[in-house]
């Protein structure tokens, strides 16, 4: 019975942790995508103006 309680406690910690990790990883990918788009536009603007 003690092992079962330990397993339940472990799952109670692990499942929300995995959900939180996936949430923040998805948000990070969105931010990185936006940053990549900005950087691409910025470099394109510099190239158009002859700075690159």
Secondary structure, DSSP 8 states (H G I E B T S, - for coil): -HHHHHHHHHHHHHHHHHHHHHHHHHHHHHHHHHHHHHHHHHHHHHHHTT--
